[in-house]
Amino acid sequence: MSALSQSANIQSGTVNAHTEHYLRMIERHQADHAHGYRYYHMIINFRLDGPVDAEKFKRAVLALVAANPAFRSRFAKDGLTWRQIVEPSPNPAAFEARRFGAEVTDWHAATRAALADINEQPFDTAHAPLLKIYLLQFATTTVFVTKFHHMVCDGWGIIVALNQLLGFYEAELAGVTAPIPPLPPDLYLSFPTAQNAQLTTAEAQGQLAWWKSYLGGHPFLTNPLAERPQGRLAVCADIVGPQTTAAVVKIAERGGYHFSYLAHCAFLKALKRHTGLDDLLVTFVRANRNDSNNLVVGNFADWVMVRHKLDLSQNIETIASSAQRDVADAKERYLPYWYLVAQLASEQYFKDFGLTPYCYDYLPTFAPKIDVGGQASFFLLRDLEVLPTRVVATDLFCRVNVIETPGSTDQRLGIDLIYHSGVVTAEESKALVAQIKAELDAAASRSG
């Protein structure tokens, strides 16, 4: 009897082909520090505003883990088969509190030192938890550090989870039970099985033929990217002012598209200047979510490739509608991103973790999924973000989110350009962000 079958109370299921491939790569390179597979995690940092109660925050974290089978998962080999195992209850090790005395006067510096330590602690995919939240309590502020392995979540999906965490914590502060149903492990584990089965159907094969025609001849397929140079990902962040933000939202409302498309088109114009290409391949997030309660259903928020052949000499208001149509067309013919990479560019499958050197993402705003009073809030500490060595194939990854200031009705767009330091310099990244902001400011000026 295998070790897996001895634990009858643990739910498990066979992983999908992508996850199996990734687990093999982890196994192969786990002792190879240079390849950075042991760093395949992300750390996102927040300041906790409102009442701070470490014990109640711990209970909220464990409630989050209990409600999401992804965060109770581990991955182990049963003979030649990789399986995902969902533990029946949350592991208390998912939470750790650290309290700093009054002698620590620079909480930014102390947080950076803590992050350096936390970042060097690799996850073991064979053992849960693969999510760890640290509460760092200082005399003047409280920070919590969210570290998660990409096997159980992603940069977009963690925002969904942290919205839930905010609701759970507010429920603890209010002394009430948070009204959120758990996602049954059998439903969670059925996802990769259903995905694998779907890919063998005639419908999926027809979609694959469309993708081969749609993407065929693009230089990023015909000339696969080389292995990524060593170096960490870094972030170049900036904020668009409230007046420009308000104007951008109004322009989008008049045009009938989401305002993030204006930022996306500004990003496309910056990419053209960076690459010299009019034919750009980017990706958009297609999140794997349960519609009833917005819980994470898949390991990853999958990406949808989009091929833009746009007249980028026009202003961003003019091309935004066309860009939106490109995205809609690609999403209607969705096939898992990993599957397309394996089928269309097998030479670089898991060499670069993807097809394209450029990605685009929009993060939703923080709003608790469980609203029981609104006593607490999270503030993203973008300047303290820590990124791993080799988390994506991209040279550039543009992320846009809405920033709301407590006590103010003003909204501001935050632009994060995540770049691979082995390919793109900090100066180049700053110039690209400045160009994106200039395009948005120009659009605001034209709107009157």
C-alpha positions as CSV (number, residue, x, y, z in Angstrom):
1,M,0.0,0.0,0.0
2,S,1.4,3.4,-1.0
3,A,1.8,6.2,1.5
4,L,-0.9,8.1,-0.3
5,S,-3.5,5.5,0.1
6,Q,-2.8,5.0,3.8
7,S,-4.5,8.4,4.6
8,A,-8.2,7.6,3.8
9,N,-9.4,11.0,5.1
10,I,-7.3,12.9,2.5
11,Q,-8.9,13.9,-0.8
12,S,-6.6,13.5,-3.8
13,G,-6.7,13.6,-7.6
14,T,-4.4,13.3,-10.6
15,V,-3.0,16.7,-11.7
16,N,-3.4,18.1,-15.2
17,A,-0.6,17.7,-17.8
18,H,0.7,21.2,-17.2
19,T,1.1,20.8,-13.4
20,E,2.7,17.3,-14.0
21,H,5.2,18.9,-16.3
22,Y,6.0,21.6,-13.9
23,L,6.4,19.2,-11.0
24,R,8.9,17.2,-13.0
25,M,10.8,20.4,-13.6
26,I,10.8,21.1,-9.9
27,E,12.0,17.6,-9.2
28,R,14.8,17.9,-11.8
29,H,16.1,21.3,-10.7
30,Q,15.3,21.4,-6.9
31,A,19.0,21.4,-6.0
32,D,19.9,23.8,-8.8
33,H,20.0,27.3,-7.2
34,A,20.9,29.0,-10.5
35,H,17.7,27.9,-12.3
36,G,15.6,29.4,-9.5
37,Y,12.8,26.8,-9.5
38,R,12.9,26.7,-5.7
39,Y,11.9,30.4,-5.9
40,Y,8.7,29.8,-7.8
41,H,6.7,31.7,-5.4
42,M,5.5,35.2,-4.9
43,I,5.5,37.6,-2.0
44,I,3.0,40.5,-1.8
45,N,3.1,42.9,1.1
46,F,0.4,45.0,2.7
47,R,-0.1,47.4,5.6
48,L,-3.0,46.5,7.8
49,D,-5.1,49.5,8.7
50,G,-7.8,49.5,11.4
51,P,-7.9,47.3,14.6
52,V,-5.0,44.9,14.9
53,D,-5.6,41.7,16.8
54,A,-3.0,39.0,16.1
55,E,-5.1,36.1,17.4
56,K,-8.1,37.1,15.4
57,F,-6.0,37.7,12.3
58,K,-4.7,34.1,12.7
59,R,-8.2,32.7,13.0
60,A,-9.1,34.7,9.8
61,V,-6.1,33.2,8.0
62,L,-7.0,29.7,9.0
63,A,-10.6,30.3,7.9
64,L,-9.3,31.4,4.5
65,V,-7.3,28.2,4.2
66,A,-10.2,26.1,5.4
67,A,-12.5,27.7,2.7
68,N,-10.0,27.2,-0.1
69,P,-8.8,23.7,-0.9
70,A,-6.0,25.2,-3.0
71,F,-4.4,26.4,0.2
72,R,-4.6,23.0,1.8
73,S,-3.0,21.3,-1.2
74,R,0.3,19.5,-1.6
75,F,1.7,17.5,-4.5
76,A,3.3,14.1,-4.2
77,K,4.3,11.2,-6.5
78,D,2.4,7.9,-6.3
79,G,4.7,5.7,-8.3
80,L,4.9,7.5,-11.7
81,T,1.8,9.5,-11.2
82,W,1.7,13.0,-9.7
83,R,-1.3,13.6,-7.4
84,Q,-2.7,16.7,-5.8
85,I,-3.7,16.0,-2.2
86,V,-6.0,18.3,-0.3
87,E,-5.6,18.1,3.5
88,P,-8.9,17.9,5.4
89,S,-8.0,20.8,7.7
90,P,-5.8,23.9,7.7
91,N,-2.2,23.7,8.9
92,P,-1.5,26.3,11.7
93,A,1.9,26.8,10.1
94,A,0.1,28.9,7.4
95,F,0.3,31.8,9.9
96,E,3.2,33.3,11.8
97,A,3.3,36.5,13.9
98,R,6.4,38.5,14.7
99,R,6.3,41.4,17.1
100,F,9.0,44.1,17.1
101,G,9.8,46.3,20.1
102,A,9.8,50.1,20.4
103,E,13.6,50.1,19.6
104,V,12.8,49.3,16.0
105,T,12.1,52.8,14.6
106,D,12.4,52.1,10.9
107,W,9.7,49.6,10.1
108,H,10.5,49.8,6.3
109,A,14.1,48.6,6.9
110,A,12.9,46.0,9.4
111,T,10.4,44.7,6.9
112,R,12.9,44.5,4.2
113,A,15.2,42.5,6.5
114,A,12.3,40.1,7.3
115,L,11.5,39.8,3.6
116,A,15.0,38.8,2.8
117,D,14.8,36.0,5.3
118,I,11.3,34.9,4.2
119,N,12.2,35.0,0.5
120,E,15.1,32.5,1.0
121,Q,12.8,29.9,2.6
122,P,11.7,27.6,-0.2
123,F,8.4,25.8,-0.2
124,D,8.3,22.0,-0.2
125,T,5.6,21.0,-2.7
126,A,5.1,17.6,-1.0
127,H,4.0,19.2,2.2
128,A,1.3,21.7,3.0
129,P,0.9,24.6,3.6
130,L,2.0,26.2,0.3
131,L,0.6,29.5,1.5
132,K,2.2,31.4,4.4
133,I,1.1,34.7,5.9
134,Y,3.3,36.6,8.3
135,L,2.0,39.4,10.6
136,L,4.8,41.9,11.4
137,Q,3.7,44.1,14.3
138,F,5.6,47.3,14.8
139,A,5.0,50.1,17.4
140,T,3.6,52.4,14.7
141,T,2.2,50.1,12.1
142,T,1.4,46.5,11.2
143,V,2.5,44.7,8.0
144,F,1.4,41.4,6.7
145,V,3.4,39.4,4.2
146,T,1.6,37.0,1.9
147,K,3.8,34.3,0.4
148,F,2.3,31.7,-1.9
149,H,3.6,29.0,-4.2
150,H,2.4,29.2,-7.8
151,M,1.2,25.6,-7.6
152,V,-1.7,26.7,-5.5
153,C,-2.4,30.3,-6.5
154,D,-1.3,33.1,-8.8
155,G,-0.7,36.9,-8.6
156,W,-4.3,37.6,-9.7
157,G,-6.0,34.9,-7.7
158,I,-4.3,36.0,-4.5
159,I,-6.2,39.2,-4.7
160,V,-9.5,37.3,-4.7
161,A,-8.3,35.3,-1.7
162,L,-7.1,38.4,0.2
163,N,-10.5,40.0,-0.3
164,Q,-11.9,37.0,1.4
165,L,-9.3,37.3,4.2
166,L,-10.3,40.9,4.8
167,G,-13.9,39.7,5.2
168,F,-12.9,36.9,7.5
169,Y,-10.9,39.3,9.7
170,E,-13.7,41.8,9.8
171,A,-16.0,38.9,10.9
172,E,-13.6,38.0,13.7
173,L,-13.5,41.6,14.8
174,A,-17.3,41.8,14.8
175,G,-17.7,38.5,16.5
176,V,-19.9,37.0,13.8
177,T,-19.6,34.0,11.5
178,A,-18.5,34.9,8.0
179,P,-21.2,33.7,5.5
180,I,-19.0,32.0,2.9
181,P,-19.5,28.4,1.8
182,P,-16.5,26.1,1.4
183,L,-15.6,24.7,-2.0
184,P,-15.8,20.9,-1.8
185,P,-12.4,19.2,-2.5
186,D,-14.1,16.8,-5.0
187,L,-15.2,19.8,-7.1
188,Y,-11.8,21.4,-6.9
189,L,-10.0,18.2,-7.9
190,S,-12.4,17.6,-10.7
191,F,-11.2,20.7,-12.5
192,P,-7.9,19.3,-14.0
193,T,-9.7,16.0,-14.9
194,A,-12.3,17.9,-16.8
195,Q,-9.7,20.1,-18.5
196,N,-7.6,17.2,-19.6
197,A,-10.8,15.5,-21.0
198,Q,-11.9,18.6,-22.8
199,L,-8.6,18.9,-24.7
200,T,-9.2,15.6,-26.5
201,T,-12.6,16.6,-27.9
202,A,-13.3,17.5,-31.5
203,E,-14.3,21.0,-30.4
204,A,-10.9,21.6,-28.7
205,Q,-9.1,20.3,-31.8
206,G,-11.1,22.7,-33.9
207,Q,-10.1,25.6,-31.6
208,L,-6.5,24.5,-31.8
209,A,-6.6,24.7,-35.6
210,W,-7.9,28.3,-35.2
211,W,-5.1,29.2,-32.8
212,K,-2.5,27.8,-35.2
213,S,-3.8,29.9,-38.0
214,Y,-4.3,33.0,-35.7
215,L,-0.8,32.9,-34.3
216,G,1.0,31.2,-37.2
217,G,4.0,33.2,-38.5
218,H,4.4,35.4,-35.4
219,P,8.1,35.9,-34.7
220,F,7.8,34.8,-31.1
221,L,6.7,31.4,-32.3
222,T,9.0,31.0,-35.3
223,N,12.0,32.2,-33.3
224,P,11.5,30.9,-29.8
225,L,12.9,32.9,-27.0
226,A,16.2,31.8,-25.5
227,E,16.5,30.6,-22.0
228,R,16.0,33.6,-19.7
229,P,19.1,35.3,-18.5
230,Q,19.7,35.0,-14.8
231,G,18.5,37.9,-12.6
232,R,15.5,38.7,-10.6
233,L,12.3,40.4,-11.6
234,A,12.0,43.9,-10.5
235,V,9.2,46.5,-10.3
236,C,9.0,50.0,-11.7
237,A,5.9,51.6,-10.2
238,D,4.2,54.9,-10.7
239,I,0.7,56.5,-10.0
240,V,-1.5,58.4,-12.4
241,G,-3.1,61.5,-10.8
242,P,-6.7,61.6,-9.8
243,Q,-7.7,64.1,-12.5
244,T,-6.3,62.0,-15.3
245,T,-7.7,58.9,-13.7
246,A,-11.2,60.4,-13.6
247,A,-10.9,61.5,-17.2
248,V,-9.8,58.1,-18.4
249,V,-12.8,56.4,-16.7
250,K,-15.2,58.9,-18.4
251,I,-13.5,58.3,-21.8
252,A,-14.0,54.6,-21.4
253,E,-17.6,55.0,-20.3
254,R,-18.3,57.0,-23.5
255,G,-16.4,54.4,-25.7
256,G,-18.2,51.4,-24.1
257,Y,-15.0,49.6,-22.9
258,H,-13.3,49.1,-19.6
259,F,-10.9,51.9,-18.7
260,S,-8.0,49.5,-18.4
261,Y,-8.0,49.2,-22.2
262,L,-6.8,52.8,-22.4
263,A,-3.8,51.8,-20.2
264,H,-3.4,48.7,-22.3
265,C,-3.2,50.7,-25.5
266,A,-0.7,53.1,-23.9
267,F,1.3,50.0,-23.0
268,L,1.0,48.7,-26.6
269,K,2.4,52.0,-28.0
270,A,5.3,51.8,-25.5
271,L,6.0,48.2,-26.6
272,K,6.1,49.2,-30.2
273,R,8.8,51.8,-29.4
274,H,10.6,49.1,-27.4
275,T,10.4,46.3,-29.9
276,G,9.9,48.1,-33.2
277,L,7.0,45.7,-34.0
278,D,3.4,46.5,-35.1
279,D,2.5,42.9,-34.7
280,L,2.4,42.4,-30.9
281,L,1.6,39.3,-28.9
282,V,0.3,39.9,-25.4
283,T,-1.7,38.0,-22.8
284,F,-4.8,38.7,-20.8
285,V,-5.9,37.0,-17.6
286,R,-8.8,34.5,-17.9
287,A,-9.3,33.6,-14.3
288,N,-10.4,30.1,-13.2
289,R,-13.1,31.0,-10.7
290,N,-16.2,29.4,-9.2
291,D,-19.1,31.7,-10.2
292,S,-21.2,31.0,-7.1
293,N,-18.7,32.3,-4.5
294,N,-15.6,33.5,-6.5
295,L,-13.3,30.9,-4.9
296,V,-10.1,29.8,-6.7
297,V,-10.9,26.7,-8.7
298,G,-7.7,26.2,-10.6
299,N,-4.0,26.4,-9.7
300,F,-3.6,29.4,-12.0
301,A,-5.6,32.2,-13.4
302,D,-5.0,31.2,-17.0
303,W,-3.8,33.5,-19.7
304,V,-5.3,34.1,-23.1
305,M,-3.0,35.1,-25.9
306,V,-4.0,38.1,-28.0
307,R,-2.4,39.1,-31.3
308,H,-2.7,42.8,-32.0
309,K,-2.2,44.2,-35.5
310,L,-3.3,47.7,-34.7
311,D,-2.5,51.1,-36.1
312,L,-0.5,52.3,-33.1
313,S,0.1,55.7,-34.7
314,Q,-3.5,56.6,-33.7
315,N,-4.4,57.9,-30.2
316,I,-5.3,55.4,-27.5
317,E,-9.0,56.4,-27.5
318,T,-9.3,55.4,-31.1
319,I,-7.6,52.0,-30.9
320,A,-9.1,50.9,-27.5
321,S,-12.3,49.5,-29.1
322,S,-10.3,47.5,-31.6
323,A,-8.0,46.2,-28.8
324,Q,-11.0,45.1,-26.8
325,R,-12.5,43.2,-29.8
326,D,-9.1,41.4,-30.3
327,V,-9.3,40.3,-26.6
328,A,-12.9,39.2,-26.9
329,D,-12.3,37.1,-30.0
330,A,-9.4,35.3,-28.4
331,K,-11.3,34.6,-25.1
332,E,-14.2,33.2,-27.1
333,R,-11.9,30.5,-28.4
334,Y,-10.2,29.8,-25.1
335,L,-7.8,26.9,-24.7
336,P,-5.5,26.6,-21.7
337,Y,-2.4,28.7,-22.2
338,W,0.0,25.9,-21.2
339,Y,-1.6,23.6,-23.8
340,L,-1.2,26.2,-26.6
341,V,2.4,26.7,-25.6
342,A,3.1,23.0,-25.7
343,Q,1.3,22.6,-29.1
344,L,2.6,25.7,-30.8
345,A,6.1,26.2,-29.4
346,S,7.2,23.0,-27.8
347,E,10.9,24.0,-28.1
348,Q,10.4,26.6,-25.4
349,Y,7.7,24.9,-23.3
350,F,8.9,25.3,-19.8
351,K,12.1,26.8,-21.0
352,D,10.7,30.3,-20.8
353,F,7.4,29.5,-19.1
354,G,5.5,30.9,-22.1
355,L,5.2,32.2,-25.6
356,T,5.3,35.9,-25.3
357,P,7.8,38.4,-23.8
358,Y,5.0,40.8,-22.9
359,C,2.0,40.4,-20.6
360,Y,-0.8,42.6,-19.4
361,D,-2.9,42.4,-16.3
362,Y,-5.6,44.4,-14.5
363,L,-6.0,43.8,-10.7
364,P,-9.4,44.3,-9.2
365,T,-9.8,46.7,-6.3
366,F,-9.8,45.5,-2.7
367,A,-13.4,45.1,-1.4
368,P,-14.2,42.4,1.1
369,K,-16.2,39.5,-0.3
370,I,-17.7,39.2,3.2
371,D,-18.9,42.6,4.3
372,V,-19.6,42.6,8.0
373,G,-18.7,46.1,9.0
374,G,-15.6,47.5,7.2
375,Q,-13.4,48.1,10.3
376,A,-10.2,47.1,8.6
377,S,-8.5,47.6,5.3
378,F,-5.3,46.6,3.4
379,F,-2.9,48.9,1.7
380,L,-0.6,47.4,-0.9
381,L,3.1,48.2,-0.1
382,R,4.2,48.3,-3.7
383,D,7.6,49.6,-2.8
384,L,8.3,46.5,-0.7
385,E,7.1,43.9,-3.3
386,V,9.4,40.9,-3.7
387,L,9.5,38.9,-6.9
388,P,11.3,35.6,-7.5
389,T,14.1,34.8,-9.9
390,R,12.2,33.3,-12.7
391,V,8.4,33.4,-12.3
392,V,7.4,34.3,-15.8
393,A,8.8,34.2,-19.3
394,T,8.2,37.8,-19.9
395,D,10.7,40.6,-20.3
396,L,8.0,43.0,-19.3
397,F,4.7,42.6,-17.5
398,C,2.4,45.5,-17.1
399,R,-0.1,45.5,-14.2
400,V,-2.7,48.2,-13.6
401,N,-4.8,48.6,-10.5
402,V,-7.1,51.2,-8.9
403,I,-5.8,52.9,-5.7
404,E,-8.3,54.3,-3.3
405,T,-7.2,56.5,-0.4
406,P,-9.1,56.1,2.9
407,G,-11.3,59.1,3.6
408,S,-11.1,60.4,0.0
409,T,-13.3,59.9,-3.0
410,D,-10.4,60.3,-5.4
411,Q,-9.2,57.3,-7.3
412,R,-5.8,56.9,-8.9
413,L,-4.4,54.3,-11.4
414,G,-1.4,52.5,-10.3
415,I,1.0,51.3,-13.0
416,D,3.5,48.5,-12.2
417,L,5.9,47.5,-14.9
418,I,7.5,44.2,-13.8
419,Y,10.7,43.7,-15.7
420,H,13.3,41.0,-16.0
421,S,16.6,42.6,-14.8
422,G,18.6,40.2,-16.9
423,V,17.0,41.7,-20.1
424,V,15.5,45.1,-19.4
425,T,17.3,47.9,-17.5
426,A,15.7,50.0,-14.8
427,E,16.2,53.1,-16.9
428,E,14.4,51.5,-19.9
429,S,11.5,50.5,-17.6
430,K,11.2,54.0,-16.2
431,A,11.1,55.4,-19.7
432,L,8.3,53.0,-20.7
433,V,6.2,53.9,-17.6
434,A,6.7,57.6,-18.3
435,Q,5.5,57.0,-21.9
436,I,2.4,55.1,-20.6
437,K,1.6,58.0,-18.3
438,A,2.1,60.6,-21.0
439,E,-0.3,58.8,-23.3
440,L,-3.0,58.8,-20.5
441,D,-2.4,62.4,-19.7
442,A,-2.7,63.3,-23.4
443,A,-6.0,61.4,-23.6
444,A,-7.3,63.3,-20.6
445,S,-6.3,66.6,-22.1
446,R,-8.1,65.8,-25.4
447,S,-11.2,64.9,-23.4
448,G,-11.5,68.5,-22.1
